[in-house]
Amino acid sequence: MNNFHKNYSGIIWLLTGILCGSIAGLLLGKRVEVLKPMGDIFLNLLFTAVIPLVFFAIASAIAGLEPGKKLSKIMGVMSLVFLGTVITAACITILAVWLFPIHEQLPGAKITEKISEQPIGNQITQLFTTGEFYELLSRKNMLAMIIFSVVIGFGALRAGEKGASFTRFLHAGNEVFKQVFIIIMKLGPIGLGAYFAYQVGVFGPQLFGAYARSLGLYYATGAFYFVAMFSVYAFIAGGMQGIRRFWRNNIIPSATAVGTCSSIATIPANMDAAKWIGIPAVIANVTIPLGATLHKDGSSISSIIKMAVVFALFGKSFNGVDTILLALAMTVLVSMVEGGIPNGGYVGELLFIAAYGFPPEALPPAMIIGTLVDPMATLLNATGDTVAAMMIARFTEGKDWINKADEQPVISA
């Protein structure tokens, strides 16, 4: 019980704040506009902290890499598998959104129609680069800042001992801004509660239908992906034997993921499952820890759902080719960025909101959905690492890898 409270207390407090705000909005109507500044203050703190947080997280992670490891083949295959499964999850979700369009169910929930439109070429240029250094400090240029962070990280890595002091600065900055973000999120129940009171009071209870439909779509898509696509991946890795071994040994990791709501906390269970499945240790030891940070199938699904809802609330179409391509790119980016950051899903939401040019008012709906889907997202994120490791073993060790591991015992059903 203590562990449950520890792992879910943040979500419980956020939901409590949202519930109290909703009740206040229903009872007081437009009079709750007086609470909006409290929500705006919370959003401003988030947008202010996210730039240094993401910079230090990425730069310090790259600067801390150990050069010289002879794992290029495993790393190359791992990158392709991670990328392939994340994009597959996103494409399945886009198809689900098209089949069950959220925007058709939101006739009165539009927040605003005013969003800047630019040619796709200009959007790409501004998305990846800035003309001045100071412009990297704006949340509107998040991707350009991330690219710059990657370059800084590799620069520190190449500097070696001469750059040791700077590398320590990056590590220290990462730890400091993790704590800053945790402190800001302590205000989440109040900030989101105030903002949700404003939304319900001003735009009406029809918003609840929007969230209910989006949550239903997420959990249905997530359940399909968990059962069907994980089975497909296991089959690709080892045929019917691969499917049997994966599901026999996925019970404990699944329970751990839901119980802890943390991909990082599920690493030991995944490592143990990998051993029983027969995944070579050199692959499991690299893939599963990195996967906990970089491989996020569940976050890919939730990212598309949140984008679709935000687009619907702002009266925008989610069907254009440029919109979908940018959504896929942002989904891959979000799945990589959010893993090593506390409340990283919220950082992902900040990224796509900035990329599409939505105003700050777009953040609370995305945060609310992200909070409510967290258990299923964690289940997919965490257990997807094990089946990904199986595919990596298949493509690096050959199709008979699973037979070569027969000396390792397998848990019986």
C-alpha positions in Angstrom: 0.0 0.0 0.0 2.9 2.3 0.8 4.5 1.6 -2.5 1.2 2.3 -4.3 0.8 5.6 -2.6 4.5 6.5 -3.4 4.3 5.7 -7.0 0.8 7.1 -7.8 0.6 10.0 -5.3 1.5 12.5 -7.9 -1.2 11.3 -10.3 -3.7 11.1 -7.5 -3.0 14.7 -6.4 -3.3 15.9 -10.0 -6.6 14.1 -10.5 -7.9 15.6 -7.2 -7.0 19.1 -8.4 -8.6 18.5 -11.7 -11.8 17.1 -10.1 -12.0 20.0 -7.6 -11.5 22.5 -10.4 -14.1 20.8 -12.5 -16.7 21.0 -9.7 -15.8 24.6 -9.1 -16.3 25.3 -12.8 -19.6 23.6 -12.9 -21.0 25.4 -9.9 -19.6 28.8 -10.4 -19.7 29.1 -14.2 -17.9 32.1 -15.7 -17.2 33.5 -12.3 -14.2 31.1 -12.1 -12.3 33.3 -14.5 -10.8 34.9 -11.4 -8.8 31.6 -11.0 -7.2 31.7 -14.4 -4.1 33.7 -13.3 -3.2 30.8 -11.0 -3.2 28.4 -14.0 -1.3 30.9 -16.1 1.4 31.2 -13.4 1.9 27.4 -13.4 2.1 27.3 -17.2 4.6 30.1 -17.3 6.8 28.3 -14.7 6.7 25.2 -16.8 7.6 27.0 -20.1 10.4 28.8 -18.3 12.0 25.7 -16.8 11.7 23.4 -19.8 14.4 25.0 -21.9 17.3 24.6 -19.5 15.9 21.2 -18.3 16.0 19.7 -21.8 19.3 21.3 -22.7 21.1 19.8 -19.6 19.4 16.5 -19.9 20.4 15.9 -23.5 23.9 17.5 -23.4 24.9 15.7 -20.2 23.6 12.3 -21.4 25.8 12.5 -24.6 28.8 14.0 -22.8 28.6 11.0 -20.3 28.8 8.3 -23.0 31.8 6.0 -22.9 33.6 6.0 -26.2 35.3 3.0 -27.7 32.7 0.2 -27.1 32.6 -2.3 -29.9 28.8 -2.5 -30.1 28.2 -0.7 -33.3 26.1 -3.4 -34.9 23.9 -3.9 -31.9 23.5 -0.1 -31.5 22.7 0.3 -35.2 20.0 -2.5 -35.2 18.7 -1.2 -31.9 18.2 2.3 -33.3 16.3 0.8 -36.3 14.1 -1.4 -34.1 13.3 1.4 -31.7 12.5 3.8 -34.5 10.4 1.2 -36.4 8.2 0.3 -33.4 7.7 3.9 -32.3 6.6 4.9 -35.8 4.4 1.8 -36.2 2.7 2.7 -32.9 2.2 6.3 -34.1 0.8 5.2 -37.5 -1.7 2.8 -35.9 -2.9 5.6 -33.7 -3.2 8.0 -36.6 -5.3 5.4 -38.4 -7.5 5.0 -35.2 -7.9 8.8 -35.0 -9.1 8.8 -38.7 -11.5 5.9 -38.1 -12.9 7.4 -34.9 -12.3 11.2 -35.4 -12.3 13.1 -32.2 -12.9 16.5 -33.9 -16.3 15.5 -35.1 -17.4 15.1 -31.5 -16.3 18.6 -30.4 -18.8 21.0 -31.9 -18.6 23.5 -29.1 -15.3 23.0 -27.4 -13.1 25.1 -29.7 -10.8 27.2 -27.6 -9.6 29.5 -30.4 -9.2 29.5 -34.1 -6.2 31.9 -34.3 -3.0 29.9 -35.0 -0.4 31.2 -37.4 -0.1 29.5 -40.8 3.3 29.4 -42.6 4.6 27.6 -45.7 6.0 24.2 -44.9 9.5 25.2 -46.0 9.6 28.1 -43.5 8.2 25.8 -40.8 11.0 23.3 -41.3 13.7 26.0 -41.4 12.4 27.6 -38.2 11.8 24.2 -36.6 15.4 23.0 -37.0 17.5 26.3 -36.8 17.6 29.8 -35.5 19.5 32.8 -36.8 20.7 34.0 -33.3 21.9 32.3 -30.2 19.5 34.0 -27.9 16.6 32.6 -29.9 17.5 29.1 -28.7 16.2 30.2 -25.3 12.6 30.6 -26.6 10.2 27.7 -26.3 9.2 28.4 -29.9 12.5 27.0 -31.0 12.6 23.8 -28.9 13.9 21.5 -31.7 16.7 23.9 -32.7 17.7 24.0 -29.0 17.7 20.2 -28.8 19.9 19.9 -31.9 22.2 22.5 -30.3 22.2 20.4 -27.1 23.2 17.3 -29.0 26.1 19.2 -30.6 27.2 20.6 -27.3 27.1 17.0 -25.8 29.3 15.6 -28.6 31.7 18.6 -28.3 32.1 17.9 -24.5 32.6 14.2 -25.3 35.3 14.9 -27.9 37.1 17.3 -25.6 37.8 14.4 -23.2 39.8 15.3 -20.2 40.3 18.9 -21.3 36.5 19.4 -21.1 36.0 17.5 -17.9 35.0 20.6 -15.9 32.4 21.5 -18.5 31.1 17.9 -18.5 30.7 18.1 -14.7 28.9 21.4 -15.2 26.4 19.7 -17.6 25.8 16.8 -15.2 25.3 19.2 -12.3 22.9 21.3 -14.3 21.0 18.2 -15.2 20.5 17.2 -11.6 19.6 20.8 -10.5 16.9 21.3 -13.2 15.4 17.9 -12.6 14.8 19.1 -9.0 13.5 22.4 -10.3 11.0 20.6 -12.5 9.9 18.4 -9.6 9.4 21.5 -7.4 7.3 23.2 -10.1 5.2 20.0 -10.6 4.3 20.2 -6.9 2.1 23.1 -8.0 0.4 21.0 -10.6 -2.8 20.1 -8.7 -3.4 23.8 -8.0 -2.4 25.1 -11.4 -4.2 22.4 -13.4 -7.2 22.6 -11.0 -7.5 26.4 -11.6 -7.1 26.1 -15.3 -9.6 23.2 -15.6 -12.1 25.2 -13.5 -11.7 28.0 -16.0 -12.1 25.7 -19.0 -15.3 24.0 -17.6 -16.8 27.3 -16.3 -16.2 29.1 -19.6 -16.6 26.4 -22.3 -19.0 24.1 -20.5 -19.1 20.4 -19.5 -18.9 19.3 -23.1 -15.2 19.2 -22.5 -15.7 16.0 -20.4 -17.0 14.2 -23.5 -13.8 15.2 -25.4 -11.6 13.7 -22.7 -13.7 10.6 -22.2 -13.6 9.8 -26.0 -9.9 10.4 -26.3 -9.2 8.2 -23.2 -11.4 5.5 -24.6 -9.6 5.7 -28.0 -6.2 5.6 -26.2 -6.9 2.6 -24.0 -8.5 0.7 -26.9 -5.6 1.4 -29.2 -3.1 0.6 -26.4 -4.7 -2.7 -25.6 -4.7 -3.7 -29.3 -1.0 -2.7 -29.6 -0.1 -4.6 -26.4 -1.8 -7.8 -27.5 -1.5 -7.8 -31.3 1.6 -5.9 -32.1 3.7 -7.3 -29.3 2.7 -10.8 -30.6 3.7 -9.8 -34.1 7.1 -8.5 -32.9 7.7 -11.7 -30.9 6.8 -13.7 -34.0 9.2 -11.8 -36.1 11.9 -12.4 -33.5 11.3 -16.2 -33.0 8.1 -17.5 -34.7 5.5 -19.2 -32.5 8.2 -20.2 -30.0 9.1 -16.5 -29.7 5.4 -15.6 -29.0 5.2 -18.3 -26.3 8.4 -17.3 -24.6 7.5 -13.6 -24.6 4.1 -13.9 -23.0 5.2 -16.6 -20.5 7.8 -14.2 -19.2 6.0 -10.9 -19.6 3.6 -11.2 -16.6 6.0 -9.9 -13.9 7.3 -7.0 -16.0 3.7 -6.0 -16.9 2.7 -6.1 -13.2 5.8 -4.1 -12.2 5.2 -1.5 -14.9 1.6 -0.9 -13.8 2.4 -1.1 -10.1 5.3 1.4 -10.2 4.2 3.5 -13.2 7.9 3.7 -14.1 9.9 2.3 -17.0 13.1 2.7 -15.0 11.7 0.7 -12.1 10.7 -2.1 -14.5 14.3 -2.5 -15.8 15.2 -5.3 -13.3 12.0 -7.3 -14.1 12.7 -6.9 -17.9 16.3 -8.0 -17.4 15.2 -11.1 -15.6 12.6 -11.8 -18.3 15.2 -11.4 -21.0 17.3 -14.0 -19.3 14.5 -16.5 -19.2 13.5 -15.8 -22.8 17.1 -16.5 -23.9 18.1 -13.0 -25.1 22.0 -12.8 -25.1 23.2 -10.9 -22.1 25.3 -8.4 -24.2 22.1 -7.4 -26.1 19.8 -7.3 -23.0 22.4 -5.3 -21.0 22.5 -2.6 -23.7 19.0 -2.6 -25.1 16.8 -2.7 -22.0 18.4 0.1 -20.0 18.6 2.3 -23.1 15.1 1.3 -24.0 13.8 2.5 -20.7 14.9 6.0 -21.7 14.7 6.1 -25.5 12.0 3.5 -26.5 8.5 4.6 -25.8 5.7 2.9 -27.8 3.1 3.9 -25.2 4.2 7.5 -25.3 4.1 7.4 -29.1 0.4 6.5 -29.0 -0.4 9.1 -26.3 1.5 11.7 -28.2 -0.7 11.3 -31.3 -3.9 11.2 -29.2 -2.9 14.4 -27.4 -2.0 16.1 -30.7 -5.4 15.1 -32.2 -7.3 16.4 -29.2 -5.4 19.7 -29.1 -6.0 20.1 -32.9 -9.7 19.4 -32.3 -10.0 21.9 -29.5 -8.4 24.6 -31.6 -10.5 23.8 -34.7 -7.6 22.5 -36.7 -7.5 19.6 -39.2 -5.2 16.7 -38.3 -5.3 15.3 -41.8 -2.7 17.2 -43.8 0.4 15.5 -45.1 2.7 18.1 -43.6 0.8 17.9 -40.3 1.1 14.1 -40.2 4.8 14.1 -41.1 5.6 16.6 -38.4 3.5 14.6 -36.0 5.6 11.5 -36.7 8.8 13.4 -36.3 7.7 15.0 -33.0 6.5 11.6 -31.8 9.9 10.1 -32.3 11.6 13.1 -30.7 9.2 13.1 -27.7 9.8 9.3 -27.1 13.6 10.0 -26.9 13.5 13.2 -24.9 11.0 12.4 -22.2 12.6 9.2 -20.9 15.3 10.6 -18.6 13.3 13.5 -17.2 10.9 13.5 -14.3 7.3 14.0 -15.6 8.9 13.8 -19.0 5.6 13.4 -20.7 4.8 17.0 -19.9 8.1 18.0 -21.6 7.0 16.1 -24.7 3.7 18.1 -24.7 5.6 21.3 -24.5 7.6 20.2 -27.5 4.8 19.5 -29.8 2.8 22.6 -28.7 5.8 24.7 -29.6 6.4 22.9 -32.9 2.9 23.5 -34.1 2.7 27.1 -32.8 -0.1 26.5 -30.4 -0.5 29.1 -27.5 0.2 28.1 -23.9 -3.6 27.3 -23.4 -3.0 24.1 -25.4 -0.9 22.6 -22.6 -3.4 21.8 -19.9 -5.7 19.5 -22.0 -2.6 17.6 -23.2 -1.3 17.3 -19.6 -4.7 16.1 -18.4 -4.8 13.3 -21.0 -1.2 12.4 -20.4 -1.9 12.0 -16.7 -4.9 9.8 -17.2 -3.2 7.4 -19.7 0.0 7.1 -17.7 -0.5 3.5 -16.4 -1.2 2.1 -19.9 1.6 4.2 -21.4 4.1 2.8 -18.9 2.9 -0.7 -19.5 3.6 -0.3 -23.3 6.8 1.7 -22.8 8.4 -0.8 -20.3 7.3 -4.2 -21.7 8.0 -3.1 -25.2 11.7 -3.0 -24.4 11.8 -6.8 -23.9 10.1 -7.7 -27.2 12.4 -5.1 -28.9 15.4 -6.9 -27.4 14.1 -10.1 -28.9 14.0 -8.6 -32.4 17.4 -7.1 -32.0 18.7 -10.6 -31.1 17.0 -12.0 -34.2 18.7 -9.4 -36.5 22.1 -9.5 -34.9 22.4 -13.2 -34.0 20.4 -14.8 -36.8 17.1 -16.6 -36.9 18.3 -19.5 -34.8 19.2 -17.2 -31.8 16.4 -18.6 -29.7 17.5 -22.2 -30.2 21.1 -21.3 -29.3 19.8 -20.2 -25.9 18.0 -23.5 -25.1 20.4 -24.1 -22.2 18.8 -21.2 -20.4 15.6 -22.3 -18.5 12.3 -21.0 -19.5 9.5 -20.4 -17.0 6.6 -22.8 -17.6 3.2 -21.5 -18.2 
